[in-house]
């Protein structure tokens, strides 16, 4: 298998949360809840209308690389019964939308961070997806053209 195929297989088995239609094409992205660039990426998808129209499924892989708080927020997201609502509330500026619990189980997040380390990924957001032909694409940072990216997935 190619390195790209191995990476894709790794992200498929990561601990992720789903936003959008579960039957839509998947877009995997490592995100830190406190990362402004991650916020921008998610907001770009929200504003595009692609999530509501079932054009894309975000599979967000929470990590806590920026701070101890983001580690606990990431753990909260993985454990949340409604991660989409909690994440959107957080992005919309609602204080304590991601309840920080000092006793939170961070194992899932630690596994995601180990995955990043194993692949020598050192930035968030870091995304992996397959275009409509099945070719694996890798994107570091925010996409320049969200509409083109969504079209690639279809």
Secondary structure as UniProt FT lines:
FT   HELIX           3..12
FT   STRAND          17..20
FT   TURN            22..23
FT   STRAND          26..32
FT   TURN            33..34
FT   HELIX           36..48
FT   TURN            49..54
FT   STRAND          57..63
FT   HELIX           68..79
FT   TURN            81..82
FT   HELIX           83..91
FT   TURN            92..93
FT   TURN            95..96
FT   TURN            102..103
FT   HELIX           107..118
FT   TURN            119..120
FT   STRAND          126..130
FT   TURN            132..133
FT   STRAND          136..140
FT   HELIX           146..153
//
